[in-house]
Amino acid sequence: MENNIIEILKNLMACASVTNTEKEIAAETWMIDYFRRLPYYRKYPEHCGLFPIPGDPLRRSTVWALVKGCGPAEGTVPGPCAVENNAAERNGKEHESSAERVAGADDAAREGAKDSPAVIFLGHHDVVSADVYGDAAPWAFDPEAVTAHLVPEQLTPEAYTDLLSGEWIFGRGSCDMLGGTAAQMAVLAGQAEAVLAEQARPTDSGASQDKKATGVPGRQAKAEAAIKKENAGSLLFISVPDEETFSAGMRGTLPLLEQLKETFHLDYRLAVCGEPNQRLADGKTQVIHTGSIGKLLPVVLVQGRLVQIGSYRDGVNPLGILSRIVASTEGDETFTEEFGGERSVPPVWMYARDLKDGYDFSLPRQAAGYCNVLTFHKTPAQVAAYFLEKIQGAVKDAPHPVAVMTWVTLWQQAKQRDGFAAFWRDTEKKTKELLQKEKKTFPEVTLWLMRQTLQFLQTDKPLVLFGFAPPYYPAVRSEEMRDAGRFAACKKAAAALQQIVTEPYFPGVSDCSYCGLADTVRGSLYQANTPLWGRGYHFDMEALERLQIPFFLWGPWGRDLHQAGERVNRYSLTEEYPSVLRKLLQCVWLLQ
């Protein structure tokens, strides 16, 4: 398996699948071609495909491949389900047909079937750019060539020592996270081969005679039963684009997860996201995470009263109000949360400035900012309440009255005005252009929408407008999902397979935020106060409530992701991690 993993990794890295480029599609094409060459998918071509991300301007897709278990439980469909194959798929010409094939499964063949216990291998095939490699950038996507071109000045002492050791594989994507993806693909290929072998195994009539004579099963029958038990469950591989920016891939994959679950009668027991993991100082104990931190981006637009500076007392400076909001919230440790020995990061302002186009001797009319907020359990409603309280405190000493309102309030006022329908139709068209053609960011377009709506209302009164800009990553913990007892058994099994320590939250945002939704979170307030919700950004919150897939963020040992010293440990990648994955599959499949 080692050679297979290395070969897959080299091919994936060679695609240079930098986020938001056409190279992501090159990686998708290589992955689906790899699966289609396997004997299992030549027999069951309907068990893999490309699922187009809905509304994606780059026409990227999620790559998926399923190995259906043998299913020893009574009533389980024996072997893969019958799904009508699409002719275009057979010819390798499809881009949009896999979703149609999944939706067109033969329901009659599955009537009365029990759900197959399923594990999801989850990951992403996009990588960050190689700009930080400097002169070595042309070789950043070749693990052998980049090793020869990296110089000590580009690396930390630890990274350079690892480079000389030969025990690490360097290069962009080796660690984050094409290494984990390569290992998962190789394990899935091995499982596909095992299932085909089980299906081809003839029934042993001699074992029945042996049982009649001795009263105990024959040795061959026992061996066959053990093999069938090992292949009892299903394995689903999912690789998404755009994890490194706004998780368009994972958000857009939720319909696919629901379709596959229904079509193939899958019981999603666990997802294993192959993101790289760190180790403790002993170099043996690997840190894995069972939750992912939440992220919100509150946006504040302040409109003042524009006057010439000589008439300062007659005006309202929006910069003064914005600066007081920033000062009262930036780094506010009272807002942080503690859980399981971890403490969340306090609010961090990413942008705060006036919106004047140039210099003149007058107050700015408007100022704006947005703030990064990471959460463990705080809901969007709690975050909004915190900021609105701080905003009220910031405006109370203003020289003139300053209104405070949320986006949904402004929106409702605008809808009552004549001409709103035409205004909003043109605004939505321009919003699409800004996002897709001009490549503006979600926060930029959110502020633009707020300003356009204020202009439509023709209001000059001083005010502070509060809302949210995408992205939104819900905070989630596997222990708080359904079937908590079964997940506890998964954790126990994991601890028996490798020397690990589990932590409750992955400190950086991850696609695992879209594996489930806490019962305390309700999306209506966030949706209502996010101008871009449904206009370039959305995900199915109800699907998250239905899916509730517990997960491990657990990949091979890696270091320095996104840096020139990015690398993955060779032994962890090619031997330790795939061995753990194979054993973990059987443990999870056999849980009651």
LINVENRA-V373844 format. One record per residue. N is the residue number from 1. SS is DSSP state (~ for helix, > for strand, _ for the rest). OMEGA is omega as a letter, one per 30 degrees, with the letter a starting at -180 (999 if undefined). D_FIRST is the distance of its C-alpha to the first C-alpha in whole Angstrom. Layout:
n=N ss=SS omega=OMEGA d_first=D_FIRST
n=N ss=SS omega=OMEGA d_first=D_FIRST
//
This chain:
n=1 ss=_ omega=a d_first=0
n=2 ss=~ omega=a d_first=4
n=3 ss=~ omega=l d_first=6
n=4 ss=~ omega=l d_first=5
n=5 ss=~ omega=a d_first=6
n=6 ss=~ omega=a d_first=9
n=7 ss=~ omega=l d_first=10
n=8 ss=~ omega=a d_first=11
n=9 ss=~ omega=a d_first=12
n=10 ss=~ omega=a d_first=14
n=11 ss=~ omega=l d_first=16
n=12 ss=~ omega=l d_first=17
n=13 ss=~ omega=a d_first=18
n=14 ss=~ omega=l d_first=20
n=15 ss=_ omega=l d_first=22
n=16 ss=_ omega=a d_first=24
n=17 ss=_ omega=l d_first=24
n=18 ss=> omega=a d_first=27
n=19 ss=_ omega=l d_first=29
n=20 ss=_ omega=l d_first=32
n=21 ss=_ omega=l d_first=31
n=22 ss=_ omega=l d_first=30
n=23 ss=~ omega=l d_first=27
n=24 ss=~ omega=l d_first=26
n=25 ss=~ omega=l d_first=26
n=26 ss=~ omega=l d_first=24
n=27 ss=~ omega=l d_first=21
n=28 ss=~ omega=a d_first=22
n=29 ss=~ omega=a d_first=22
n=30 ss=~ omega=a d_first=19
n=31 ss=~ omega=a d_first=17
n=32 ss=~ omega=l d_first=19
n=33 ss=~ omega=l d_first=19
n=34 ss=~ omega=a d_first=15
n=35 ss=~ omega=a d_first=16
n=36 ss=~ omega=l d_first=19
n=37 ss=~ omega=a d_first=17
n=38 ss=_ omega=a d_first=15
n=39 ss=~ omega=a d_first=17
n=40 ss=~ omega=a d_first=17
n=41 ss=~ omega=l d_first=19
n=42 ss=~ omega=l d_first=21
n=43 ss=~ omega=a d_first=22
n=44 ss=_ omega=a d_first=23
n=45 ss=~ omega=l d_first=23
n=46 ss=~ omega=a d_first=25
n=47 ss=~ omega=l d_first=22
n=48 ss=> omega=a d_first=21
n=49 ss=> omega=l d_first=24
n=50 ss=> omega=l d_first=25
n=51 ss=> omega=a d_first=28
n=52 ss=> omega=l d_first=30
n=53 ss=_ omega=a d_first=32
n=54 ss=_ omega=l d_first=35
n=55 ss=_ omega=a d_first=38
n=56 ss=_ omega=a d_first=35
n=57 ss=_ omega=l d_first=37
n=58 ss=_ omega=l d_first=34
n=59 ss=_ omega=l d_first=33
n=60 ss=_ omega=a d_first=29
n=61 ss=> omega=l d_first=27
n=62 ss=> omega=l d_first=25
n=63 ss=> omega=l d_first=22
n=64 ss=> omega=l d_first=21
n=65 ss=> omega=a d_first=19
n=66 ss=> omega=l d_first=19
n=67 ss=> omega=a d_first=18
n=68 ss=_ omega=a d_first=21
n=69 ss=_ omega=a d_first=21
n=70 ss=_ omega=l d_first=23
n=71 ss=_ omega=a d_first=25
n=72 ss=_ omega=a d_first=27
n=73 ss=_ omega=a d_first=30
n=74 ss=_ omega=l d_first=33
n=75 ss=_ omega=l d_first=34
n=76 ss=_ omega=l d_first=30
n=77 ss=_ omega=a d_first=30
n=78 ss=_ omega=l d_first=28
n=79 ss=_ omega=a d_first=25
n=80 ss=_ omega=l d_first=25
n=81 ss=_ omega=l d_first=28
n=82 ss=_ omega=l d_first=30
n=83 ss=> omega=a d_first=30
n=84 ss=_ omega=a d_first=32
n=85 ss=_ omega=a d_first=30
n=86 ss=_ omega=a d_first=32
n=87 ss=~ omega=l d_first=33
n=88 ss=~ omega=l d_first=32
n=89 ss=~ omega=a d_first=29
n=90 ss=~ omega=a d_first=28
n=91 ss=_ omega=l d_first=29
n=92 ss=_ omega=a d_first=27
n=93 ss=_ omega=a d_first=30
n=94 ss=_ omega=l d_first=30
n=95 ss=_ omega=a d_first=30
n=96 ss=_ omega=a d_first=32
n=97 ss=~ omega=a d_first=32
n=98 ss=~ omega=l d_first=29
n=99 ss=~ omega=l d_first=31
n=100 ss=~ omega=l d_first=34
n=101 ss=~ omega=a d_first=31
n=102 ss=~ omega=a d_first=30
n=103 ss=~ omega=a d_first=34
n=104 ss=_ omega=a d_first=35
n=105 ss=> omega=a d_first=33
n=106 ss=_ omega=a d_first=35
n=107 ss=~ omega=a d_first=37
n=108 ss=~ omega=a d_first=38
n=109 ss=~ omega=a d_first=35
n=110 ss=~ omega=a d_first=34
n=111 ss=_ omega=l d_first=38
n=112 ss=_ omega=a d_first=38
n=113 ss=_ omega=l d_first=34
n=114 ss=_ omega=l d_first=33
n=115 ss=_ omega=l d_first=30
n=116 ss=> omega=l d_first=26
n=117 ss=> omega=a d_first=25
n=118 ss=> omega=l d_first=23
n=119 ss=> omega=l d_first=20
n=120 ss=> omega=l d_first=20
n=121 ss=> omega=a d_first=17
n=122 ss=> omega=l d_first=20
n=123 ss=> omega=l d_first=20
n=124 ss=> omega=a d_first=21
n=125 ss=_ omega=l d_first=21
n=126 ss=_ omega=l d_first=24
n=127 ss=> omega=l d_first=24
n=128 ss=_ omega=a d_first=27
n=129 ss=_ omega=a d_first=29
n=130 ss=_ omega=a d_first=29
n=131 ss=~ omega=a d_first=32
n=132 ss=~ omega=l d_first=32
n=133 ss=~ omega=l d_first=30
n=134 ss=~ omega=a d_first=34
n=135 ss=~ omega=l d_first=34
n=136 ss=~ omega=a d_first=30
n=137 ss=~ omega=a d_first=30
n=138 ss=~ omega=a d_first=29
n=139 ss=~ omega=a d_first=26
n=140 ss=_ omega=a d_first=25
n=141 ss=_ omega=l d_first=22
n=142 ss=_ omega=a d_first=20
n=143 ss=~ omega=l d_first=19
n=144 ss=~ omega=a d_first=19
n=145 ss=~ omega=a d_first=23
n=146 ss=~ omega=l d_first=24
n=147 ss=~ omega=a d_first=23
n=148 ss=~ omega=a d_first=26
n=149 ss=~ omega=l d_first=28
n=150 ss=_ omega=a d_first=28
n=151 ss=_ omega=a d_first=31
n=152 ss=~ omega=a d_first=33
n=153 ss=~ omega=a d_first=35
n=154 ss=~ omega=a d_first=33
n=155 ss=_ omega=l d_first=31
n=156 ss=_ omega=l d_first=32
n=157 ss=~ omega=l d_first=32
n=158 ss=~ omega=a d_first=29
n=159 ss=~ omega=a d_first=27
n=160 ss=~ omega=l d_first=28
n=161 ss=~ omega=l d_first=27
n=162 ss=~ omega=l d_first=24
n=163 ss=~ omega=a d_first=24
n=164 ss=~ omega=a d_first=25
n=165 ss=~ omega=a d_first=22
n=166 ss=_ omega=a d_first=19
n=167 ss=_ omega=a d_first=17
n=168 ss=> omega=l d_first=17
n=169 ss=> omega=a d_first=16
n=170 ss=> omega=l d_first=20
n=171 ss=_ omega=a d_first=21
n=172 ss=_ omega=l d_first=22
n=173 ss=_ omega=l d_first=20
n=174 ss=_ omega=a d_first=17
n=175 ss=_ omega=a d_first=19
n=176 ss=_ omega=f d_first=21
n=177 ss=_ omega=a d_first=19
n=178 ss=~ omega=l d_first=16
n=179 ss=~ omega=l d_first=14
n=180 ss=~ omega=l d_first=14
n=181 ss=~ omega=l d_first=14
n=182 ss=~ omega=l d_first=11
n=183 ss=~ omega=l d_first=9
n=184 ss=~ omega=l d_first=11
n=185 ss=~ omega=a d_first=11
n=186 ss=~ omega=l d_first=7
n=187 ss=~ omega=l d_first=8
n=188 ss=~ omega=l d_first=11
n=189 ss=~ omega=l d_first=10
n=190 ss=~ omega=l d_first=8
n=191 ss=~ omega=l d_first=12
n=192 ss=~ omega=l d_first=14
n=193 ss=~ omega=a d_first=13
n=194 ss=~ omega=a d_first=14
n=195 ss=~ omega=l d_first=17
n=196 ss=~ omega=l d_first=18
n=197 ss=~ omega=l d_first=18
n=198 ss=~ omega=l d_first=20
n=199 ss=~ omega=a d_first=22
n=200 ss=~ omega=a d_first=22
n=201 ss=_ omega=a d_first=23
n=202 ss=_ omega=l d_first=27
n=203 ss=_ omega=a d_first=29
n=204 ss=_ omega=l d_first=30
n=205 ss=~ omega=l d_first=34
n=206 ss=~ omega=l d_first=34
n=207 ss=~ omega=l d_first=33
n=208 ss=~ omega=l d_first=36
n=209 ss=~ omega=l d_first=38
n=210 ss=~ omega=a d_first=37
n=211 ss=~ omega=l d_first=37
n=212 ss=~ omega=a d_first=41
n=213 ss=~ omega=a d_first=42
n=214 ss=~ omega=a d_first=40
n=215 ss=_ omega=l d_first=40
n=216 ss=_ omega=l d_first=37
n=217 ss=_ omega=l d_first=34
n=218 ss=_ omega=a d_first=32
n=219 ss=~ omega=l d_first=29
n=220 ss=~ omega=l d_first=27
n=221 ss=~ omega=l d_first=28
n=222 ss=~ omega=a d_first=27
n=223 ss=~ omega=l d_first=24
n=224 ss=~ omega=l d_first=24
n=225 ss=~ omega=l d_first=25
n=226 ss=~ omega=l d_first=22
n=227 ss=~ omega=l d_first=20
n=228 ss=~ omega=l d_first=22
n=229 ss=~ omega=a d_first=22
n=230 ss=~ omega=a d_first=18
n=231 ss=_ omega=a d_first=18
n=232 ss=_ omega=a d_first=22
n=233 ss=_ omega=a d_first=21
n=234 ss=> omega=l d_first=20
n=235 ss=> omega=a d_first=18
n=236 ss=> omega=l d_first=19
n=237 ss=> omega=l d_first=17
n=238 ss=> omega=l d_first=20
n=239 ss=> omega=a d_first=20
n=240 ss=> omega=l d_first=24
n=241 ss=_ omega=l d_first=26
n=242 ss=_ omega=l d_first=28
n=243 ss=_ omega=a d_first=27
n=244 ss=_ omega=l d_first=29
n=245 ss=_ omega=a d_first=32
n=246 ss=_ omega=l d_first=34
n=247 ss=_ omega=l d_first=31
n=248 ss=~ omega=a d_first=32
n=249 ss=~ omega=a d_first=29
n=250 ss=~ omega=l d_first=28
n=251 ss=~ omega=a d_first=32
n=252 ss=~ omega=a d_first=32
n=253 ss=~ omega=a d_first=29
n=254 ss=~ omega=l d_first=31
n=255 ss=~ omega=l d_first=33
n=256 ss=~ omega=a d_first=29
n=257 ss=~ omega=l d_first=28
n=258 ss=~ omega=l d_first=31
n=259 ss=~ omega=l d_first=31
n=260 ss=~ omega=l d_first=28
n=261 ss=~ omega=a d_first=29
n=262 ss=~ omega=a d_first=32
n=263 ss=~ omega=a d_first=31
n=264 ss=_ omega=l d_first=28
n=265 ss=_ omega=a d_first=30
n=266 ss=> omega=l d_first=27
n=267 ss=> omega=a d_first=28
n=268 ss=> omega=a d_first=26
n=269 ss=> omega=a d_first=26
n=270 ss=> omega=l d_first=24
n=271 ss=> omega=l d_first=22
n=272 ss=> omega=l d_first=19
n=273 ss=> omega=a d_first=20
n=274 ss=_ omega=l d_first=17
n=275 ss=_ omega=a d_first=20
n=276 ss=_ omega=l d_first=19
n=277 ss=> omega=l d_first=21
n=278 ss=_ omega=l d_first=23
n=279 ss=> omega=l d_first=24
n=280 ss=_ omega=a d_first=27
n=281 ss=_ omega=a d_first=29
n=282 ss=_ omega=l d_first=27
n=283 ss=_ omega=a d_first=24
n=284 ss=_ omega=a d_first=22
n=285 ss=_ omega=a d_first=24
n=286 ss=> omega=l d_first=22
n=287 ss=> omega=l d_first=24
n=288 ss=> omega=a d_first=24
n=289 ss=> omega=l d_first=26
n=290 ss=_ omega=l d_first=28
n=291 ss=> omega=l d_first=30
n=292 ss=> omega=a d_first=31
n=293 ss=_ omega=l d_first=34
n=294 ss=> omega=a d_first=36
n=295 ss=> omega=l d_first=38
n=296 ss=> omega=a d_first=41
n=297 ss=> omega=l d_first=43
n=298 ss=> omega=a d_first=47
n=299 ss=> omega=l d_first=49
n=300 ss=> omega=l d_first=53
n=301 ss=> omega=a d_first=56
n=302 ss=> omega=l d_first=59
n=303 ss=> omega=a d_first=62
n=304 ss=_ omega=l d_first=65
n=305 ss=> omega=a d_first=69
n=306 ss=_ omega=l d_first=69
n=307 ss=_ omega=l d_first=72
n=308 ss=> omega=a d_first=73
n=309 ss=~ omega=l d_first=72
n=310 ss=~ omega=l d_first=76
n=311 ss=~ omega=a d_first=76
n=312 ss=~ omega=a d_first=73
n=313 ss=~ omega=l d_first=75
n=314 ss=~ omega=a d_first=75
n=315 ss=_ omega=l d_first=72
n=316 ss=> omega=a d_first=68
n=317 ss=_ omega=a d_first=66
n=318 ss=~ omega=l d_first=62
n=319 ss=~ omega=l d_first=60
n=320 ss=~ omega=l d_first=62
n=321 ss=~ omega=a d_first=61
n=322 ss=~ omega=a d_first=58
n=323 ss=~ omega=l d_first=58
n=324 ss=~ omega=l d_first=59
n=325 ss=~ omega=l d_first=56
n=326 ss=~ omega=a d_first=54
n=327 ss=~ omega=a d_first=55
n=328 ss=~ omega=a d_first=56
n=329 ss=~ omega=a d_first=52
n=330 ss=_ omega=l d_first=50
n=331 ss=_ omega=a d_first=48
n=332 ss=_ omega=a d_first=50
n=333 ss=~ omega=l d_first=48
n=334 ss=~ omega=a d_first=51
n=335 ss=~ omega=a d_first=48
n=336 ss=_ omega=l d_first=45
n=337 ss=_ omega=l d_first=43
n=338 ss=> omega=l d_first=42
n=339 ss=> omega=l d_first=39
n=340 ss=_ omega=l d_first=37
n=341 ss=_ omega=l d_first=38
n=342 ss=> omega=l d_first=37
n=343 ss=> omega=a d_first=40
n=344 ss=_ omega=l d_first=40
n=345 ss=_ omega=l d_first=41
n=346 ss=_ omega=l d_first=44
n=347 ss=_ omega=a d_first=45
n=348 ss=> omega=l d_first=45
n=349 ss=> omega=a d_first=47
n=350 ss=> omega=a d_first=45
n=351 ss=> omega=l d_first=48
n=352 ss=> omega=a d_first=52
n=353 ss=> omega=l d_first=54
n=354 ss=> omega=a d_first=58
n=355 ss=_ omega=l d_first=57
n=356 ss=_ omega=l d_first=60
n=357 ss=_ omega=a d_first=59
n=358 ss=_ omega=a d_first=62
n=359 ss=_ omega=l d_first=64
n=360 ss=_ omega=a d_first=68
n=361 ss=_ omega=l d_first=70
n=362 ss=> omega=l d_first=69
n=363 ss=_ omega=l d_first=67
n=364 ss=_ omega=l d_first=64
n=365 ss=_ omega=a d_first=64
n=366 ss=> omega=l d_first=60
n=367 ss=> omega=a d_first=58
n=368 ss=> omega=l d_first=54
n=369 ss=> omega=l d_first=51
n=370 ss=> omega=a d_first=48
n=371 ss=> omega=l d_first=46
n=372 ss=> omega=a d_first=42
n=373 ss=> omega=l d_first=42
n=374 ss=> omega=a d_first=40
n=375 ss=> omega=l d_first=40
n=376 ss=_ omega=a d_first=39
n=377 ss=_ omega=a d_first=41
n=378 ss=_ omega=a d_first=44
n=379 ss=_ omega=l d_first=44
n=380 ss=~ omega=l d_first=46
n=381 ss=~ omega=l d_first=49
n=382 ss=~ omega=l d_first=49
n=383 ss=~ omega=l d_first=48
n=384 ss=~ omega=l d_first=51
n=385 ss=~ omega=l d_first=53
n=386 ss=~ omega=a d_first=53
n=387 ss=~ omega=l d_first=53
n=388 ss=~ omega=l d_first=56
n=389 ss=~ omega=l d_first=58
n=390 ss=~ omega=l d_first=57
n=391 ss=~ omega=l d_first=58
n=392 ss=~ omega=l d_first=61
n=393 ss=~ omega=a d_first=62
n=394 ss=~ omega=a d_first=62
n=395 ss=~ omega=a d_first=64
n=396 ss=_ omega=a d_first=67
n=397 ss=_ omega=l d_first=68
n=398 ss=_ omega=a d_first=68
n=399 ss=_ omega=l d_first=72
n=400 ss=_ omega=a d_first=72
n=401 ss=_ omega=l d_first=70
n=402 ss=_ omega=l d_first=66
n=403 ss=> omega=l d_first=65
n=404 ss=> omega=a d_first=61
n=405 ss=> omega=l d_first=59
n=406 ss=> omega=a d_first=56
n=407 ss=~ omega=a d_first=55
n=408 ss=~ omega=l d_first=55
n=409 ss=~ omega=l d_first=59
n=410 ss=~ omega=a d_first=59
n=411 ss=~ omega=l d_first=57
n=412 ss=~ omega=l d_first=60
n=413 ss=~ omega=a d_first=63
n=414 ss=~ omega=a d_first=62
n=415 ss=~ omega=a d_first=61
n=416 ss=_ omega=a d_first=65
n=417 ss=_ omega=l d_first=66
n=418 ss=_ omega=l d_first=67
n=419 ss=_ omega=a d_first=65
n=420 ss=~ omega=a d_first=62
n=421 ss=~ omega=l d_first=60
n=422 ss=~ omega=l d_first=61
n=423 ss=~ omega=a d_first=60
n=424 ss=~ omega=l d_first=57
n=425 ss=~ omega=l d_first=56
n=426 ss=~ omega=a d_first=56
n=427 ss=~ omega=l d_first=54
n=428 ss=~ omega=l d_first=51
n=429 ss=~ omega=l d_first=51
n=430 ss=~ omega=l d_first=51
n=431 ss=~ omega=l d_first=49
n=432 ss=~ omega=l d_first=46
n=433 ss=~ omega=a d_first=47
n=434 ss=~ omega=a d_first=47
n=435 ss=~ omega=a d_first=43
n=436 ss=~ omega=a d_first=42
n=437 ss=_ omega=a d_first=44
n=438 ss=_ omega=l d_first=45
n=439 ss=_ omega=l d_first=42
n=440 ss=_ omega=a d_first=44
n=441 ss=_ omega=l d_first=42
n=442 ss=~ omega=l d_first=43
n=443 ss=~ omega=l d_first=45
n=444 ss=~ omega=a d_first=47
n=445 ss=~ omega=l d_first=47
n=446 ss=~ omega=l d_first=48
n=447 ss=~ omega=l d_first=51
n=448 ss=~ omega=l d_first=52
n=449 ss=~ omega=l d_first=53
n=450 ss=~ omega=a d_first=55
n=451 ss=~ omega=l d_first=57
n=452 ss=~ omega=a d_first=57
n=453 ss=~ omega=l d_first=58
n=454 ss=~ omega=l d_first=61
n=455 ss=~ omega=l d_first=62
n=456 ss=~ omega=l d_first=63
n=457 ss=~ omega=l d_first=65
n=458 ss=_ omega=l d_first=67
n=459 ss=_ omega=l d_first=67
n=460 ss=_ omega=a d_first=68
n=461 ss=_ omega=l d_first=68
n=462 ss=_ omega=l d_first=66
n=463 ss=> omega=l d_first=63
n=464 ss=> omega=a d_first=60
n=465 ss=> omega=a d_first=57
n=466 ss=> omega=l d_first=54
n=467 ss=> omega=l d_first=51
n=468 ss=> omega=l d_first=47
n=469 ss=_ omega=l d_first=45
n=470 ss=_ omega=g d_first=41
n=471 ss=_ omega=l d_first=38
n=472 ss=_ omega=l d_first=38
n=473 ss=> omega=l d_first=36
n=474 ss=_ omega=l d_first=37
n=475 ss=_ omega=a d_first=36
n=476 ss=> omega=l d_first=34
n=477 ss=> omega=a d_first=33
n=478 ss=~ omega=a d_first=31
n=479 ss=~ omega=a d_first=33
n=480 ss=~ omega=l d_first=36
n=481 ss=_ omega=l d_first=34
n=482 ss=_ omega=l d_first=35
n=483 ss=_ omega=a d_first=34
n=484 ss=~ omega=l d_first=34
n=485 ss=~ omega=l d_first=34
n=486 ss=~ omega=l d_first=30
n=487 ss=~ omega=l d_first=29
n=488 ss=~ omega=l d_first=30
n=489 ss=~ omega=l d_first=28
n=490 ss=~ omega=l d_first=25
n=491 ss=~ omega=l d_first=26
n=492 ss=~ omega=l d_first=27
n=493 ss=~ omega=a d_first=23
n=494 ss=~ omega=a d_first=21
n=495 ss=~ omega=l d_first=24
n=496 ss=~ omega=a d_first=23
n=497 ss=~ omega=a d_first=19
n=498 ss=_ omega=l d_first=19
n=499 ss=_ omega=a d_first=22
n=500 ss=> omega=l d_first=23
n=501 ss=> omega=a d_first=27
n=502 ss=> omega=l d_first=27
n=503 ss=> omega=a d_first=30
n=504 ss=_ omega=a d_first=32
n=505 ss=_ omega=l d_first=32
n=506 ss=> omega=a d_first=29
n=507 ss=_ omega=l d_first=32
n=508 ss=_ omega=a d_first=31
n=509 ss=_ omega=a d_first=31
n=510 ss=_ omega=l d_first=28
n=511 ss=~ omega=a d_first=27
n=512 ss=~ omega=l d_first=27
n=513 ss=~ omega=a d_first=31
n=514 ss=~ omega=l d_first=31
n=515 ss=_ omega=a d_first=29
n=516 ss=_ omega=a d_first=33
n=517 ss=_ omega=l d_first=36
n=518 ss=_ omega=a d_first=38
n=519 ss=_ omega=a d_first=42
n=520 ss=_ omega=a d_first=44
n=521 ss=_ omega=l d_first=43
n=522 ss=_ omega=a d_first=45
n=523 ss=_ omega=a d_first=44
n=524 ss=~ omega=a d_first=48
n=525 ss=~ omega=l d_first=49
n=526 ss=~ omega=a d_first=46
n=527 ss=~ omega=a d_first=46
n=528 ss=~ omega=a d_first=50
n=529 ss=_ omega=l d_first=50
n=530 ss=_ omega=a d_first=47
n=531 ss=_ omega=a d_first=49
n=532 ss=_ omega=a d_first=46
n=533 ss=> omega=a d_first=45
n=534 ss=_ omega=l d_first=44
n=535 ss=_ omega=a d_first=45
n=536 ss=_ omega=l d_first=42
n=537 ss=> omega=l d_first=40
n=538 ss=_ omega=l d_first=40
n=539 ss=_ omega=a d_first=37
n=540 ss=_ omega=l d_first=38
n=541 ss=~ omega=l d_first=39
n=542 ss=~ omega=l d_first=40
n=543 ss=~ omega=l d_first=36
n=544 ss=~ omega=l d_first=35
n=545 ss=~ omega=a d_first=37
n=546 ss=~ omega=a d_first=36
n=547 ss=~ omega=l d_first=32
n=548 ss=_ omega=a d_first=32
n=549 ss=_ omega=l d_first=28
n=550 ss=_ omega=a d_first=28
n=551 ss=> omega=l d_first=25
n=552 ss=> omega=l d_first=23
n=553 ss=> omega=a d_first=22
n=554 ss=_ omega=l d_first=19
n=555 ss=_ omega=l d_first=17
n=556 ss=_ omega=a d_first=15
n=557 ss=> omega=a d_first=18
n=558 ss=> omega=a d_first=20
n=559 ss=> omega=l d_first=23
n=560 ss=_ omega=l d_first=26
n=561 ss=_ omega=a d_first=25
n=562 ss=_ omega=l d_first=27
n=563 ss=_ omega=l d_first=28
n=564 ss=_ omega=l d_first=28
n=565 ss=_ omega=a d_first=26
n=566 ss=_ omega=a d_first=23
n=567 ss=> omega=l d_first=20
n=568 ss=> omega=a d_first=17
n=569 ss=> omega=a d_first=16
n=570 ss=~ omega=a d_first=13
n=571 ss=~ omega=l d_first=12
n=572 ss=~ omega=a d_first=13
n=573 ss=~ omega=a d_first=11
n=574 ss=~ omega=a d_first=7
n=575 ss=~ omega=a d_first=8
n=576 ss=~ omega=a d_first=11
n=577 ss=~ omega=l d_first=11
n=578 ss=~ omega=l d_first=9
n=579 ss=~ omega=l d_first=10
n=580 ss=~ omega=a d_first=13
n=581 ss=~ omega=a d_first=13
n=582 ss=~ omega=a d_first=12
n=583 ss=~ omega=l d_first=15
n=584 ss=~ omega=l d_first=17
n=585 ss=~ omega=a d_first=17
n=586 ss=~ omega=l d_first=18
n=587 ss=~ omega=a d_first=21
n=588 ss=~ omega=a d_first=22
n=589 ss=~ omega=a d_first=22
n=590 ss=_ omega=l d_first=25
n=591 ss=_ omega=l d_first=27
n=592 ss=_ omega=999 d_first=30
//
